[in-house]
Amino acid sequence: MASFNKVILLGNLTRDPETRVTANELTICKMGLAVSRSFSTRDGERREETTFVDVDAFGRQAEVITKYLRKGSPIMIEGRLRLDQWETSDGQKRNKLCVVLENFQFVGGREDNGGSGSDGGSGGGYEQNSPPRRDSGASGEPSRSEAKSDFSAEGDTLDEDVPF
């Protein structure tokens, strides 16, 4: 049986990213995303529906998100759905659907508040194990080699990697 698991969401963070580092030195970032949808009812009344989604990011992407985004920051994410299942202390079975981030894109403009980590520039996309998109030329798209080259774990300076 064929299957496909891909989610693309554009929304705002509902809280500051929560980051921790595992014993293996893997950075994990948990964040909440609010995604809104506007629609009109049959009566012509305008309504808005908001969906709240939990998102998990790992590694370098988690570090970048933690450094540059805060509650209210807009972000576009691409990822996959994951079902978390657990049992509470009183024996009840629980489950929750969340998104595991694979790629993300900064959205909106940069706030000038002394570089304390706000929204990124609108051209900074991050792909798993890839550097941010830089001066992409007239088409606005990075070259294939630029979009898919790997990070080296040593010597990376985050400030040089962000395109603003």
C-alpha positions in Angstrom: 0.0 0.0 0.0 1.3 3.4 -0.9 1.4 6.2 1.6 2.3 9.9 1.7 2.7 12.0 4.9 3.4 15.7 4.3 2.0 18.8 6.0 2.7 22.5 5.0 1.5 25.1 7.5 1.8 28.9 7.8 1.0 30.4 11.1 2.2 32.2 14.2 4.0 30.7 17.2 1.6 30.5 20.3 4.5 30.6 22.8 8.3 30.9 22.9 10.0 27.8 21.6 10.9 25.4 24.4 14.3 23.9 23.8 16.3 21.1 25.5 19.4 19.1 24.7 19.5 15.3 25.1 22.4 13.4 26.5 23.5 12.7 22.9 23.7 16.5 22.4 20.7 16.6 20.1 18.7 19.8 20.3 14.9 19.4 20.5 12.6 22.3 20.2 8.9 22.1 21.0 6.6 24.9 19.8 3.0 25.6 19.3 1.6 27.0 16.0 -1.7 28.7 15.4 -3.1 28.4 11.9 -6.2 30.5 11.1 -8.8 30.1 8.3 -11.3 32.8 7.4 -14.6 31.9 5.7 -18.1 33.1 5.2 -21.2 31.4 6.4 -24.3 30.8 4.2 -25.7 34.0 5.9 -22.7 36.0 4.7 -21.3 36.3 8.1 -17.5 36.4 8.2 -15.9 33.9 10.6 -12.4 32.8 11.6 -11.4 29.3 12.7 -8.0 28.8 14.4 -6.3 25.4 14.7 -3.5 24.9 17.2 -0.8 22.5 16.3 2.2 21.2 18.3 5.4 21.1 16.3 8.7 19.3 17.2 12.0 20.4 15.5 15.4 18.7 15.9 19.1 19.5 15.5 20.3 22.6 13.8 16.8 23.7 12.8 15.8 23.6 16.5 18.7 25.9 17.4 17.9 28.4 14.7 14.2 28.5 15.6 15.1 29.0 19.2 17.5 31.8 18.5 15.4 33.9 16.1 11.7 33.2 16.8 9.5 34.2 19.7 5.8 34.0 20.6 3.8 35.6 17.8 6.5 35.1 15.1 5.2 34.0 11.7 6.7 30.8 10.3 6.0 28.4 7.4 6.7 24.8 8.2 6.9 21.6 6.2 6.8 18.3 8.0 5.1 15.1 8.7 2.3 14.0 11.0 3.2 11.8 14.0 0.8 10.2 16.5 2.0 10.2 20.1 0.4 7.7 22.4 0.8 7.3 26.2 -1.0 6.1 29.3 -1.7 8.4 32.2 -0.8 7.6 35.8 -4.5 6.6 36.4 -4.5 4.1 33.4 -6.2 6.2 30.8 -4.9 5.9 27.2 -4.2 9.2 25.6 -3.0 10.2 22.1 -2.1 13.4 20.3 -1.4 14.2 16.7 1.6 16.5 16.2 3.9 17.6 13.4 7.6 16.7 13.1 9.3 19.6 11.3 11.4 18.8 8.2 11.9 22.2 6.7 10.9 25.8 7.6 10.9 29.3 6.2 11.1 32.6 8.0 8.1 34.7 7.1 7.6 38.5 7.5 10.1 41.2 8.1 12.8 41.6 10.7 12.0 43.5 13.8 14.8 45.9 14.9 15.1 45.4 18.6 18.8 45.1 19.0 19.1 41.6 17.4 17.5 39.9 20.4 16.1 37.2 18.1 12.9 38.1 16.3 11.4 37.1 13.0 13.8 36.3 10.3 14.0 37.8 6.9 11.5 36.6 4.3 14.2 34.9 2.2 15.7 32.6 4.8 14.6 29.0 4.1 16.0 26.1 5.9 16.0 22.5 4.8 17.1 19.5 6.7 20.9 19.4 6.7 21.0 22.4 4.3 22.3 25.9 4.7 19.9 28.9 4.5 19.2 30.3 1.1 21.4 33.2 0.2 21.6 35.7 -2.7 19.5 33.6 -5.0 19.7 35.8 -8.1 16.9 37.1 -10.3 14.6 34.1 -10.1 14.4 34.2 -6.3 15.3 30.5 -6.2 18.6 29.1 -5.0 20.6 26.9 -7.2 20.3 23.1 -6.7 23.8 22.8 -5.2 23.2 25.8 -2.9 19.9 24.4 -1.6 21.1 20.9 -1.0 24.7 21.4 0.4 25.4 20.0 3.9 26.2 21.9 7.1 29.5 21.1 8.7 29.0 20.6 12.4 32.2 22.3 13.3 32.9 26.0 12.7 29.3 27.0 11.8 28.6 30.5 13.0 24.8 31.0 13.1 25.1 34.8 12.6 26.8 34.2 9.2 24.3 31.6 8.2 21.2 33.8 8.5 20.7 35.9 5.3 20.0 39.3 6.9 
